[in-house]
Amino acid sequence: MTMDIEYDTQPKASHYVDGAYLEDDAGEVIEVIYPATGAVIGRVHQATDGVIEKAVAAARRAQAEWAKVSPRERGRILTRAAQIMRERNRPLSVLETYDTGKPLQETLVADATSGADALEYFGGIAAGLTGEHIPLGEDWAYTMREPLGVCAGIGAWNYPTQIACWKAAPALACGNAMIFKPSETTPLCALKVAEILTEAGLPDGLFQVLQGMGPVGAALSTHPGIDKVSLTGSVPTGQKVYAAAAGELKHVTMELGGKSPMLVFNDADLDDAVGGAILGNFYSSGQICSNGTRVFVQKGLKDRFVERLQERLEGAVIGDPLDEATNFGPMVSQRQMEIVQGYLEKGVAEGARLVTGGKRLDQDGFWLTPAIFDGVTDEMTIAREEIFGPVLSVFEFETEEEGIARANDTPFGLSAGVFTRDISRAHRVIGELQAGTCFINSYNDAPVEMPFGGVKMSGVGRENAKAAIEHYSQVKSVYVRMGRVEAPF
């Protein structure tokens, strides 16, 4: 039965190509490390040029046939895959916990479930992906929505199952093929997505997984057989991939980093605002691109906010991520932990007050306790740069105009949040904030029905919702003349 399935952390092979596992041990070894202990729990090989070429050839062959399949049938396969994913939510969540270190309490509700939501949503709307009729007097025109071709998806390590599905579902619904490269830090989960799609009836070659580091991403971004590149990652990585793809004039979607603001006004519900700050800073140990890491609190509420936040952090249960009572896990890797430790040191050195946390636990694995900085000013390093760890910075502001101006004073623009009981202020402030994905009296909700993405340096394009269809399809226009053609000679 599906509920008895357990997934081994050592995959059958490194890659999933043309409907089956494929190994090429000539590729560089990538160790899979369990962040909670630092132990090596599996090994995969980086894709060689031969593996990449085989995947691209399979994708091009398969996509040509998939484009002819009725959208309703495409949707049926995606919906079937979503059902299988829901049935196997627990083993998929356990594997995600091993892959990322995130607590099982979290992965059970936020990872494979979100991936299934995407497969189900795009499976449901696939049959409705139509063009339009344009009357032009006696003549008329119509449009057709066509696939782009072969898409490359480049994933991040914080939500490996979800990101694979967020990219694959709209791509496949529109008639494309996808070659997905997971982060080398979390190579396990995307392979299971590929298995499930095959089991659901997806033809071979349409969703393939290639392991590797930057060189594999670069090879896909510049390959003449790839028509579209979709990246989730950091701004520096995005700039490199965007530049590489530009050389081939490929379609590009970039979901990049952020330094998002959260504005808490004096009239906000204190516990709701503190809860939003916790979700926007410490969920996934702070390793979420949309996190509201700059928490601007109005002067009248600031001291009570910091006090209540510190009290609520006492509820953080740090322990075995596979114990469902644990609600705060380790950093994903030694390197990421060291990056965050560097920012903690800079925060203290530049004069911010470390209220609590930021301590390395004396045990195996990559553990840092959740940290709060108070008295942060806008020019400090921790106020300007994305940390991607459990570090919350509190800023004090006085007027609405000041809060908006300071919130927008960043090259990033992924997300923003406002906490207030004044509904007019809530919408007014959101209207002024320069961010692509915003929240009112909430934070970090990401339903598949709502577009997700950023402005400024935080990205190009949108994922999820109907907006994603625009990034995985193109419109063909057809003019139809009903009368005689008149020509000058």
N, C-alpha and C positions, 0 to 999 in steps of 0.2 A: 504493500500500500504506500501511497505517496508520503503519508505522515511518518513512515519509518525510514525514509531516505536519509542517509548521512553522506555528506560530501567530504572526500579526502582533500587535504590541503596541498597534496602533490598532484597536479593535473596529469591526465593520461599523456598529454604532450603539450608543447608550448603554444602552438598555434591552432586555429580552427579555420581551415581553408577548404572551399568547395564541398561543404557539408560534412567534413570529417576532421578529426584531429590529425595534426601533421607535426613531425619533429624534424629539426635540422640542428644537430648538436655542434655544427661548425660555428653557430652564432655564440656571441659572448654570453656567459652565464649570468643570470640575474637571480639573486637570492631573495626568497620571500621571507620576510622577518615579521614575527608576531610582536606588535608594539608593546604588549603588556609584559613580555618577558625578555625580549631581545633575541629569542631563539629563532633559528632558521627552520621554517616549517615546510619549505618547498623550494624548488629551483626550476626556472624556465630559461630558455635561450632566446637571445635577441634574433629577430628575423634577419636572415641573410638576403642578399639581392635576389637570389633564386626564389626564395619564399615570397618575397614582395611581388616579383614578376608573375609567379603562379597565381597569386591572389588577384592581381589586377586583371589578368587574362580571364580567370573564372568569373570575376565580377562583370566584365564587359559582355561575356557570352550570356550569362544569366540575366543581366539587366535588359538586354534586347528582347528576350522572351517575356520577362516580367512586365514590361511596358504594355504588352498586348493583353495581359490578364485583366479581366474586368475589375474595376475598383471595388465592387462588392465582394469579390472573392479575395482580393488582397485584404480587405477589412476583416473578413471572416477568419483568416489565418492569424492576424494580429490579435483578434478577440480571443481566439483559442489559446494563443500563447499567454495572454493575460490571465486566463483561467488556470492554466498549469502553474504559472508563477504564484498565484494566490494559494493554490493547493500546497505548494512547496515553500511557503513563506518562511517557515521556521528553519529548515536546513539552509536556505539561501541567506537568511539573516545570521545564522551561526558562521557561515563562511565569510560573510561581510565583516563580522566582528574579528575573525582571525586576520582578514586582509587589512583592516583599517585600525583595529584596536577600539573602535567605538563600542559602547556598552550594548549588550543584547537588548536591554530595555528600550534602547533607541532604534536599533536596526530593525527590530520586529515591527515597528510602526512607521518608519520613515524612509526605508531604502527600497527593498524589493516591492513593497506596497506601492510606492510612488512610481517605480518602473512599470508595474502592472497597470496603474492608472493611465500612464502614457500610452501603452499598447492598446488598452481598452478604448481610450478617447479617440485616438487616430484610427483605430479599427472601426469605430462607430461613425466617424464622419467621412471615411474614405469614399463611400458611394455618393456622397453629395459634392464631390470635388468637380464642379462643372464650370463651363465657360458661360458666355452671355451672348444674347442676340441683340444687335444694334440696328434699329431701323433707320434708313437713310433715304426716305422718300420712296421712289420706285426701286432703288437699289437697297442692299442691306449688307451687314457684315456680321461675322460671329468670331468669337474667340475660343480657343482650345487651351486647356491647361495640360502641359506636358512635363514629364520628368526631366531632370537635369542630366542624369546619366549615372556615373559612379561617384559616390560621395566618400570622402575620408573623414572619419570622426576621430578626434584626438581628445582623450579623456583626462580628467584630473583624479587625484587619489582620495578626495574626501567623500565622494558618493559614487563609487565605481559602477554599481548595478543601475542606479537611477540615471546616471549620465549616459550610459550605454543605451538605455531605453529612450531617454529624452531625445537622443539623436536618431536612433534607428527607427522609431515608430513613425515620425512624419516622413522620413526619407522613404521608407518602404511603402507607406500609404500612397505616396505620390508616384510610385513606380520606379524608384531608384534602387540601386544596390549600395551597400555600405561596407567599407573596410574600416574596422574600429581598432585603434591603438590605445589600449588602456595605459595609465601611468605605470612606469616600471616599478613604482612603490607598491601598487595594488593590482597585480596581474590576474588574480584568480576569478573574480566574479563575472567578468564579461564572457568568459568561456562558457559559463552556465547559461547565460542569456542566449548564446549561440546554440547550445544544445536544445534549449526549450523551443526556440523558433523552428529548428529543424523538426523536432517532434510534433510541433503544431502544423506542419505541412509546408513550411517555407522552402521553396526550391533551393537546391544547392548553389552556393556562390553568391547569394544575395546578402547575407550578413556573415562577415568573416572577421576573425580576430587575429591581429599580429602583435606580438610582444616586442618591446624595444624601448630604447631611450631616444634622446633628441635626434640622432641620425635617421631613425626610422620615420619619425614625424616629418623630418625635412625631406626624405625621399618621397613620401606620400604627397607632401605639399607641392612638390615640383614635378611629379610624374605626369607625363602627357596623357596618360590614360585615366587620370582623375579629373572630374569636372567641378567638384565642390569640396571645400575644406571647412569643417566645423570644429572649432577648438573651444574647450573649456580649460582655462589655466591662468597663469600670471600675465601681467601686462608685458614684461620683457619677452616672454615666450610668444605672446600674441603678436607683438611687433615683428618678430622674426618670421613667424609663420605667414602673417599678412603680406610682408614684403616678398617672401618666397612665392606665395600664390599669385601675387600681382604680376610676376614675370610671365605667367601662363594665362593671365586674365581669368583666373578661376573665380567662381562664386565663393564668397567667404562669409561665415558667421563667427563672431568672436564673443565669447562670454568670459570676461576677464575679471580682474580684481576690483577691490573697492576700499574706501575708507569712509564708510557711510555714517551719516549723522542721525541721531535720535534726539528730538527736541521734547523735553518734558516741562510742561507749563505748571505754574503754581496750583492751578485748579485740577490737575490730573488726579485720578485715583492712585494713591501711593503704591498700593500692592500690585495693581495692574501694571503700572509703569516699571516697578522693580522687576516684575515677572517678565515684561517685555525685554528689559535690559539683560536679564539672565538668558532668555532664549536667543537674544541677539549678540551674545558674547561668549557663552559657555557651553551651549549645545555643541556636540561634536568636538568638545575641548577647544572651542573657538575657531575651528578650522572650516569656516564657511565664508565664501566670497562676499555674500551680501550682508555680513554682520554689521550691526550698528555700533561700531567700536568707539565712536566719538559721541558720548552721551552728554548733551547740553541740558543742564537742569536750571530752571529759573531760580533766582536768588532766594526767594521765600521758601522754597521747598528743598533746596540743595542739601542742607545738613541732615534733615530727616531722611532724605533719599539715601544718602551714603550710609547712615546708621542702619536703616531697614535693609539695605542691600547686603551689608555685612552680616546681619542677623540671618537673612535668608540663605547665605552661602554656607551657614552651618549645617544646612540640610543636604549638602553635597556628600554623596556616598561614594567614596573612592575605593575601589577594590577590583576583584576579578571581573573583567568585562562580561564573562559568560554567566555570572550570577545576576539574575534579573533585578535584584535589589540595588545593584550598582547603577548610579546615574551620571558618573563622571569618569571618563577613561583617560588613557595615556595620549601623548602626542603620537603622530603616525610614524615618526622615525627619529633616529638620533640626530640627524642633521636639522630637522625641523625644530626639535627641542632646543638645540644649541642656538639656532636663529632667534627663537623667542627669548632665551636667556640673555642674549646680547641686547635685545630691546629693553628687557627689564633693567639691566645695568645702566643703559643710557637714560631711561626714565628717571632713575634715582640720581644719576650724575647731573642731569639737567634741572633738578630741583622739584620734580613731582613728588608727592607724598605717597609712598606705598602703604595703603591702608591695611591690606592683608594679602596673603598668598604669594605666589611667585617662587615657591620653594621646590627644590628638587627632592623627591622622595628617596629615601635611602633603601632602594630595592631595585631588582632587575627591571628592565623596561624603561620607557621614556616618559616618566611621570613628572608633571609640574602641577602644583596646586593653583586653583583659579585666583587671579590677581586683580586687585582694584587700585587704581591710581586716582588720587584726588589732587586738586590744585593744578591741573594740567593747563598749560597755555598753548595757544595755537601754533607757536613757532617751534615747539619741542618736537624731537624726532618721532616720539611715540604718537604725536598728533598728526604727523604728516605722512608717515609710511605705513603700508599694510603689514601687520605683524603676523597674522594668520595663526593665532594661538589664544589661550585663555587670559587675555589682558584687556580689561575694561578701563577706559579713561573718562573721568568726570570733569566737565567744564561748567563754569558758572556763567549765566548770562542774565541780563535784566529786561530788555525790551524785545518784543516780537521781531522788530526790524533788525536788531543786532543779532538775534539768534539765527535768522534766515541768512544774513550776510556771512556770518562765520561758518554756518553749515555748508554754504556753497563755495567757500574758499578752499577748494581742493581740485586737483586735476581729475579726480574720479567722479563717477556719477552712477553707481550701480543701484543703490537703494537709499531709502530715507524713511524715517518714522516720526509720527507726532502723537504725543499723549496729552489730551486735554478734554474737559467736559464741554467746552464751547464748540459746538458743531460748526458754526460759521468760521471760527478761527481755524479749526482742523482743516477744512477744505481750502481756505485762503492760504494757509501756510504751505500745504502740499502743492498748491498751484504755483508757488514761488520756488520750491526746492528743485534743484537740477539733478534729477535722478530718474531712472527708467522704471523702477519697481518700488512702490511706496506703500506704507501701512499707516492706518489710523487706529490708535488704541490697540495695537497688536504689533507683532514683528515676526518676520521670516516665514510667513505662510506662503506656500508655493503650490497651490492647486494647479493641475495641468490645464484647467479651463482658462487660466489667466496668463497672458504673455509675461515672459521673464527675460530681462536683459537690461543693459545699461546705456548711458550716454557718456559723452566726453571720452576719457581714456578707459572707461569700463566696458567698452565693447561696441560691436556692430551687429545689428539684427536682433531678432527675438527668438527665443525658444518657447515651446508650448503654445496651446490655444490655436485658433485659426491663423494667427500671425505667422506661425512656423511654416504653414503651407506655402506662403510667399517666398520662403527661403529654400524650399526644396522642390520648387516647380517653376516653370516659365510659361509665359502666355504667348501663344501663336495667334496672330490676327489674320483673318481671311475676309477680303472684300469680294462681294458678289454683285456683278452688274447684270441686271435683268434685261436691259435693252441692247441696242447696237452700240458698238465702239466707234466714237468719233475721233479722228486723228487729223492733224494739220496737213498731212500729205500722205 
